[in-house]
Amino acid sequence: MVIKQFRNILAEEGVQEIPAEGAQFDPHFHEATEIVEGQKDGLVVKVVRKGYKIDSKVLRPAQVAVGASKPEKKMEEKEALNV
């Protein structure tokens, strides 16, 4: 009951949860914690920690796992370019 009241107060003040799961990765609202194999590049596969914002100001970015078609192959290509 207390948590529900707390969430209602935050909502009245304009605090909103940042939509993440299934959305396109946006570095302004999301923080990538891992890359996992997925069907499409750049889509958020899993939310690790919810993020919140007030109007357009980010209070805390959502920590997410982002999908990539072949994460191992891309890492090898990136390492080869850095050598």
N, CA, C and O atoms as CSV, one atom per row, in Angstrom:
chain,resi,resn,atom,element,x,y,z
A,1,MET,N,N,0.812,-1.184,0.000
A,1,MET,CA,C,0.000,0.000,0.000
A,1,MET,C,C,0.865,1.261,0.000
A,1,MET,O,O,0.547,2.231,-0.687
A,2,VAL,N,N,1.933,1.248,0.753
A,2,VAL,CA,C,2.832,2.399,0.817
A,2,VAL,C,C,3.528,2.602,-0.529
A,2,VAL,O,O,3.686,3.734,-0.985
A,3,ILE,N,N,3.936,1.517,-1.154
A,3,ILE,CA,C,4.608,1.611,-2.451
A,3,ILE,C,C,3.657,2.186,-3.494
A,3,ILE,O,O,4.065,2.999,-4.322
A,4,LYS,N,N,2.401,1.773,-3.461
A,4,LYS,CA,C,1.419,2.295,-4.406
A,4,LYS,C,C,1.224,3.799,-4.205
A,4,LYS,O,O,1.145,4.545,-5.181
A,5,GLN,N,N,1.146,4.242,-2.974
A,5,GLN,CA,C,1.012,5.668,-2.684
A,5,GLN,C,C,2.249,6.433,-3.161
A,5,GLN,O,O,2.134,7.524,-3.719
A,6,PHE,N,N,3.421,5.858,-2.939
A,6,PHE,CA,C,4.672,6.489,-3.369
A,6,PHE,C,C,4.697,6.645,-4.884
A,6,PHE,O,O,5.070,7.702,-5.394
A,7,ARG,N,N,4.301,5.599,-5.607
A,7,ARG,CA,C,4.265,5.667,-7.077
A,7,ARG,C,C,3.252,6.702,-7.553
A,7,ARG,O,O,3.499,7.400,-8.537
A,8,ASN,N,N,2.118,6.808,-6.868
A,8,ASN,CA,C,1.118,7.813,-7.234
A,8,ASN,C,C,1.655,9.230,-7.038
A,8,ASN,O,O,1.411,10.105,-7.869
A,9,ILE,N,N,2.376,9.457,-5.960
A,9,ILE,CA,C,2.970,10.779,-5.713
A,9,ILE,C,C,3.988,11.104,-6.790
A,9,ILE,O,O,4.011,12.221,-7.308
A,10,LEU,N,N,4.838,10.133,-7.135
A,10,LEU,CA,C,5.827,10.357,-8.191
A,10,LEU,C,C,5.151,10.655,-9.519
A,10,LEU,O,O,5.597,11.534,-10.257
A,11,ALA,N,N,4.083,9.937,-9.831
A,11,ALA,CA,C,3.352,10.163,-11.082
A,11,ALA,C,C,2.732,11.558,-11.104
A,11,ALA,O,O,2.720,12.214,-12.145
A,12,GLU,N,N,2.225,12.008,-9.978
A,12,GLU,CA,C,1.661,13.361,-9.892
A,12,GLU,C,C,2.717,14.432,-10.139
A,12,GLU,O,O,2.412,15.504,-10.661
A,13,GLU,N,N,3.959,14.139,-9.762
A,13,GLU,CA,C,5.059,15.085,-9.958
A,13,GLU,C,C,5.666,14.997,-11.356
A,13,GLU,O,O,6.562,15.771,-11.692
A,14,GLY,N,N,5.186,14.064,-12.168
A,14,GLY,CA,C,5.646,13.958,-13.547
A,14,GLY,C,C,6.716,12.913,-13.795
A,14,GLY,O,O,7.273,12.862,-14.892
A,15,VAL,N,N,7.024,12.072,-12.805
A,15,VAL,CA,C,8.031,11.026,-12.976
A,15,VAL,C,C,7.406,9.890,-13.779
A,15,VAL,O,O,6.324,9.405,-13.450
A,16,GLN,N,N,8.108,9.472,-14.843
A,16,GLN,CA,C,7.622,8.398,-15.702
A,16,GLN,C,C,8.710,7.355,-15.896
A,16,GLN,O,O,9.900,7.670,-15.898
A,17,GLU,N,N,8.280,6.100,-16.061
A,17,GLU,CA,C,9.229,5.040,-16.369
A,17,GLU,C,C,9.617,5.158,-17.841
A,17,GLU,O,O,8.768,5.433,-18.689
A,18,ILE,N,N,10.890,4.952,-18.142
A,18,ILE,CA,C,11.363,4.999,-19.525
A,18,ILE,C,C,11.004,3.682,-20.197
A,18,ILE,O,O,11.421,2.623,-19.727
A,19,PRO,N,N,10.234,3.722,-21.296
A,19,PRO,CA,C,9.900,2.472,-21.996
A,19,PRO,C,C,11.158,1.888,-22.632
A,19,PRO,O,O,11.908,2.596,-23.303
A,20,ALA,N,N,11.383,0.594,-22.416
A,20,ALA,CA,C,12.628,0.015,-22.906
A,20,ALA,C,C,12.434,-1.299,-23.654
A,20,ALA,O,O,12.828,-1.391,-24.816
A,21,GLU,N,N,11.856,-2.295,-23.047
A,21,GLU,CA,C,11.804,-3.627,-23.659
A,21,GLU,C,C,11.062,-3.603,-24.985
A,21,GLU,O,O,9.914,-3.169,-25.069
A,22,GLY,N,N,11.751,-4.082,-26.024
A,22,GLY,CA,C,11.182,-4.110,-27.366
A,22,GLY,C,C,11.389,-2.823,-28.137
A,22,GLY,O,O,11.051,-2.752,-29.319
A,23,ALA,N,N,11.935,-1.808,-27.499
A,23,ALA,CA,C,12.163,-0.519,-28.154
A,23,ALA,C,C,13.539,-0.491,-28.814
A,23,ALA,O,O,14.402,-1.312,-28.503
A,24,GLN,N,N,13.733,0.446,-29.713
A,24,GLN,CA,C,15.034,0.664,-30.334
A,24,GLN,C,C,15.972,1.279,-29.288
A,24,GLN,O,O,15.562,2.171,-28.545
A,25,PHE,N,N,17.214,0.816,-29.223
A,25,PHE,CA,C,18.175,1.347,-28.255
A,25,PHE,C,C,18.430,2.821,-28.522
A,25,PHE,O,O,18.727,3.211,-29.651
A,26,ASP,N,N,18.314,3.635,-27.487
A,26,ASP,CA,C,18.566,5.066,-27.567
A,26,ASP,C,C,19.526,5.428,-26.439
A,26,ASP,O,O,19.149,5.335,-25.270
A,27,PRO,N,N,20.760,5.839,-26.753
A,27,PRO,CA,C,21.738,6.126,-25.706
A,27,PRO,C,C,21.345,7.281,-24.793
A,27,PRO,O,O,21.935,7.443,-23.725
A,28,HIS,N,N,20.371,8.080,-25.185
A,28,HIS,CA,C,19.902,9.162,-24.327
A,28,HIS,C,C,19.039,8.640,-23.175
A,28,HIS,O,O,18.953,9.276,-22.125
A,29,PHE,N,N,18.402,7.483,-23.373
A,29,PHE,CA,C,17.513,6.924,-22.371
A,29,PHE,C,C,17.933,5.559,-21.849
A,29,PHE,O,O,17.460,5.129,-20.797
A,30,HIS,N,N,18.823,4.866,-22.574
A,30,HIS,CA,C,19.214,3.510,-22.211
A,30,HIS,C,C,20.720,3.421,-22.000
A,30,HIS,O,O,21.493,4.143,-22.629
A,31,GLU,N,N,21.121,2.527,-21.110
A,31,GLU,CA,C,22.526,2.211,-20.876
A,31,GLU,C,C,22.698,0.721,-21.150
A,31,GLU,O,O,22.114,-0.109,-20.453
A,32,ALA,N,N,23.493,0.378,-22.158
A,32,ALA,CA,C,23.679,-1.024,-22.528
A,32,ALA,C,C,24.640,-1.686,-21.549
A,32,ALA,O,O,25.762,-1.218,-21.355
A,33,THR,N,N,24.194,-2.778,-20.932
A,33,THR,CA,C,25.044,-3.515,-20.006
A,33,THR,C,C,25.592,-4.784,-20.633
A,33,THR,O,O,26.609,-5.317,-20.190
A,34,GLU,N,N,24.908,-5.270,-21.675
A,34,GLU,CA,C,25.388,-6.460,-22.373
A,34,GLU,C,C,24.797,-6.512,-23.780
A,34,GLU,O,O,23.784,-5.881,-24.079
A,35,ILE,N,N,25.461,-7.281,-24.624
A,35,ILE,CA,C,24.986,-7.513,-25.985
A,35,ILE,C,C,24.677,-8.999,-26.092
A,35,ILE,O,O,25.523,-9.846,-25.805
A,36,VAL,N,N,23.462,-9.299,-26.507
A,36,VAL,CA,C,23.044,-10.696,-26.641
A,36,VAL,C,C,22.599,-10.944,-28.072
A,36,VAL,O,O,22.249,-10.016,-28.801
A,37,GLU,N,N,22.618,-12.213,-28.460
A,37,GLU,CA,C,22.189,-12.546,-29.812
A,37,GLU,C,C,20.685,-12.353,-29.924
A,37,GLU,O,O,19.914,-12.846,-29.101
A,38,GLY,N,N,20.287,-11.628,-30.954
A,38,GLY,CA,C,18.867,-11.351,-31.175
A,38,GLY,C,C,18.568,-11.341,-32.655
A,38,GLY,O,O,19.462,-11.515,-33.484
A,39,GLN,N,N,17.306,-11.137,-32.983
A,39,GLN,CA,C,16.902,-11.146,-34.383
A,39,GLN,C,C,17.258,-9.847,-35.086
A,39,GLN,O,O,17.650,-9.868,-36.252
A,40,LYS,N,N,17.131,-8.718,-34.404
A,40,LYS,CA,C,17.419,-7.428,-35.025
A,40,LYS,C,C,18.465,-6.683,-34.220
A,40,LYS,O,O,18.483,-6.755,-32.992
A,41,ASP,N,N,19.333,-5.970,-34.912
A,41,ASP,CA,C,20.352,-5.168,-34.248
A,41,ASP,C,C,19.721,-3.946,-33.594
A,41,ASP,O,O,18.849,-3.294,-34.168
A,42,GLY,N,N,20.173,-3.653,-32.397
A,42,GLY,CA,C,19.780,-2.424,-31.738
A,42,GLY,C,C,18.462,-2.445,-30.995
A,42,GLY,O,O,18.040,-1.410,-30.481
A,43,LEU,N,N,17.799,-3.583,-30.919
A,43,LEU,CA,C,16.556,-3.656,-30.160
A,43,LEU,C,C,16.855,-4.096,-28.728
A,43,LEU,O,O,17.700,-4.962,-28.499
A,44,VAL,N,N,16.161,-3.498,-27.778
A,44,VAL,CA,C,16.318,-3.865,-26.377
A,44,VAL,C,C,15.633,-5.204,-26.156
A,44,VAL,O,O,14.436,-5.354,-26.400
A,45,VAL,N,N,16.411,-6.178,-25.688
A,45,VAL,CA,C,15.914,-7.528,-25.481
A,45,VAL,C,C,15.419,-7.719,-24.048
A,45,VAL,O,O,14.408,-8.382,-23.815
A,46,LYS,N,N,16.144,-7.129,-23.087
A,46,LYS,CA,C,15.822,-7.346,-21.683
A,46,LYS,C,C,16.149,-6.083,-20.887
A,46,LYS,O,O,17.137,-5.405,-21.169
A,47,VAL,N,N,15.324,-5.772,-19.903
A,47,VAL,CA,C,15.583,-4.642,-19.009
A,47,VAL,C,C,16.240,-5.183,-17.746
A,47,VAL,O,O,15.670,-6.023,-17.049
A,48,VAL,N,N,17.445,-4.692,-17.458
A,48,VAL,CA,C,18.165,-5.115,-16.261
A,48,VAL,C,C,17.733,-4.260,-15.071
A,48,VAL,O,O,17.514,-4.775,-13.974
A,49,ARG,N,N,17.613,-2.946,-15.297
A,49,ARG,CA,C,17.161,-2.016,-14.263
A,49,ARG,C,C,16.313,-0.939,-14.917
A,49,ARG,O,O,16.717,-0.357,-15.923
A,50,LYS,N,N,15.153,-0.671,-14.363
A,50,LYS,CA,C,14.250,0.322,-14.927
A,50,LYS,C,C,14.866,1.715,-14.833
A,50,LYS,O,O,15.638,2.016,-13.922
A,51,GLY,N,N,14.501,2.560,-15.807
A,51,GLY,CA,C,14.945,3.943,-15.807
A,51,GLY,C,C,13.752,4.868,-15.664
A,51,GLY,O,O,12.614,4.484,-15.933
A,52,TYR,N,N,14.029,6.104,-15.233
A,52,TYR,CA,C,12.962,7.064,-14.987
A,52,TYR,C,C,13.342,8.439,-15.514
A,52,TYR,O,O,14.520,8.780,-15.624
A,53,LYS,N,N,12.308,9.227,-15.840
A,53,LYS,CA,C,12.518,10.579,-16.333
A,53,LYS,C,C,11.405,11.486,-15.822
A,53,LYS,O,O,10.317,11.026,-15.476
A,54,ILE,N,N,11.698,12.775,-15.784
A,54,ILE,CA,C,10.695,13.800,-15.511
A,54,ILE,C,C,10.634,14.641,-16.769
A,54,ILE,O,O,11.622,15.264,-17.157
A,55,ASP,N,N,9.469,14.660,-17.410
A,55,ASP,CA,C,9.292,15.329,-18.698
A,55,ASP,C,C,10.340,14.802,-19.673
A,55,ASP,O,O,10.262,13.636,-20.059
A,56,SER,N,N,11.316,15.608,-20.087
A,56,SER,CA,C,12.344,15.131,-21.016
A,56,SER,C,C,13.696,14.941,-20.327
A,56,SER,O,O,14.667,14.553,-20.977
A,57,LYS,N,N,13.775,15.208,-19.018
A,57,LYS,CA,C,15.032,15.062,-18.280
A,57,LYS,C,C,15.133,13.660,-17.684
A,57,LYS,O,O,14.230,13.200,-16.985
A,58,VAL,N,N,16.247,12.994,-17.973
A,58,VAL,CA,C,16.465,11.624,-17.492
A,58,VAL,C,C,16.980,11.671,-16.060
A,58,VAL,O,O,17.993,12.308,-15.773
A,59,LEU,N,N,16.268,10.987,-15.163
A,59,LEU,CA,C,16.723,10.867,-13.779
A,59,LEU,C,C,17.722,9.726,-13.644
A,59,LEU,O,O,18.758,9.856,-12.991
A,60,ARG,N,N,17.385,8.597,-14.279
A,60,ARG,CA,C,18.251,7.425,-14.278
A,60,ARG,C,C,17.997,6.662,-15.561
A,60,ARG,O,O,16.858,6.275,-15.824
A,61,PRO,N,N,19.038,6.428,-16.383
A,61,PRO,CA,C,18.807,5.670,-17.623
A,61,PRO,C,C,18.494,4.210,-17.313
A,61,PRO,O,O,18.945,3.664,-16.306
A,62,ALA,N,N,17.724,3.596,-18.184
A,62,ALA,CA,C,17.394,2.179,-18.030
A,62,ALA,C,C,18.601,1.348,-18.461
A,62,ALA,O,O,19.158,1.572,-19.536
A,63,GLN,N,N,19.003,0.395,-17.629
A,63,GLN,CA,C,20.077,-0.522,-18.001
A,63,GLN,C,C,19.442,-1.683,-18.747
A,63,GLN,O,O,18.510,-2.320,-18.257
A,64,VAL,N,N,19.962,-1.950,-19.942
A,64,VAL,CA,C,19.321,-2.923,-20.815
A,64,VAL,C,C,20.334,-3.849,-21.482
A,64,VAL,O,O,21.526,-3.551,-21.559
A,65,ALA,N,N,19.817,-4.989,-21.964
A,65,ALA,CA,C,20.578,-5.900,-22.816
A,65,ALA,C,C,20.095,-5.654,-24.238
A,65,ALA,O,O,18.894,-5.668,-24.507
A,66,VAL,N,N,21.043,-5.429,-25.145
A,66,VAL,CA,C,20.715,-5.071,-26.522
A,66,VAL,C,C,21.002,-6.254,-27.442
A,66,VAL,O,O,22.020,-6.930,-27.297
A,67,GLY,N,N,20.106,-6.495,-28.378
A,67,GLY,CA,C,20.260,-7.592,-29.318
A,67,GLY,C,C,21.144,-7.230,-30.492
A,67,GLY,O,O,21.132,-6.098,-30.975
A,68,ALA,N,N,21.906,-8.202,-30.941
A,68,ALA,CA,C,22.740,-8.067,-32.136
A,68,ALA,C,C,22.684,-9.393,-32.882
A,68,ALA,O,O,22.554,-10.450,-32.263
A,69,SER,N,N,22.781,-9.344,-34.203
A,69,SER,CA,C,22.642,-10.567,-34.988
A,69,SER,C,C,23.767,-11.559,-34.701
A,69,SER,O,O,23.497,-12.747,-34.529
A,70,LYS,N,N,24.996,-11.113,-34.646
A,70,LYS,CA,C,26.138,-11.979,-34.341
A,70,LYS,C,C,27.114,-11.185,-33.471
A,70,LYS,O,O,28.053,-10.600,-34.011
A,71,PRO,N,N,26.933,-11.140,-32.135
A,71,PRO,CA,C,27.792,-10.310,-31.290
A,71,PRO,C,C,29.258,-10.731,-31.301
A,71,PRO,O,O,30.133,-9.868,-31.226
A,72,GLU,N,N,29.563,-12.049,-31.393
A,72,GLU,CA,C,30.958,-12.498,-31.369
A,72,GLU,C,C,31.698,-12.034,-32.617
A,72,GLU,O,O,32.846,-11.596,-32.535
A,73,LYS,N,N,31.044,-12.128,-33.773
A,73,LYS,CA,C,31.662,-11.743,-35.033
A,73,LYS,C,C,31.964,-10.246,-35.051
A,73,LYS,O,O,33.024,-9.835,-35.521
A,74,LYS,N,N,31.053,-9.440,-34.550
A,74,LYS,CA,C,31.244,-7.994,-34.534
A,74,LYS,C,C,32.385,-7.602,-33.605
A,74,LYS,O,O,33.143,-6.681,-33.909
A,75,MET,N,N,32.515,-8.300,-32.467
A,75,MET,CA,C,33.602,-8.012,-31.539
A,75,MET,C,C,34.949,-8.352,-32.184
A,75,MET,O,O,35.919,-7.615,-32.008
A,76,GLU,N,N,35.016,-9.459,-32.927
A,76,GLU,CA,C,36.261,-9.841,-33.602
A,76,GLU,C,C,36.623,-8.803,-34.661
A,76,GLU,O,O,37.793,-8.443,-34.796
A,77,GLU,N,N,35.637,-8.319,-35.412
A,77,GLU,CA,C,35.893,-7.289,-36.420
A,77,GLU,C,C,36.383,-6.008,-35.786
A,77,GLU,O,O,37.297,-5.368,-36.305
A,78,LYS,N,N,35.789,-5.624,-34.673
A,78,LYS,CA,C,36.173,-4.408,-33.979
A,78,LYS,C,C,37.612,-4.539,-33.448
A,78,LYS,O,O,38.396,-3.597,-33.560
A,79,GLU,N,N,37.960,-5.689,-32.876
A,79,GLU,CA,C,39.307,-5.913,-32.375
A,79,GLU,C,C,40.329,-5.899,-33.502
A,79,GLU,O,O,41.442,-5.408,-33.320
A,80,ALA,N,N,39.964,-6.432,-34.664
A,80,ALA,CA,C,40.875,-6.454,-35.794
A,80,ALA,C,C,41.163,-5.040,-36.292
A,80,ALA,O,O,42.280,-4.749,-36.720
A,81,LEU,N,N,40.181,-4.179,-36.240
A,81,LEU,CA,C,40.357,-2.782,-36.676
A,81,LEU,C,C,41.230,-2.001,-35.712
A,81,LEU,O,O,41.927,-1.076,-36.129
A,82,ASN,N,N,41.210,-2.348,-34.437
A,82,ASN,CA,C,41.994,-1.639,-33.429
A,82,ASN,C,C,43.462,-2.053,-33.435
A,82,ASN,O,O,44.306,-1.330,-32.905
A,83,VAL,N,N,43.779,-3.200,-34.024
A,83,VAL,CA,C,45.163,-3.704,-34.015
A,83,VAL,C,C,46.007,-3.012,-35.030
A,83,VAL,O,O,47.193,-3.314,-35.156
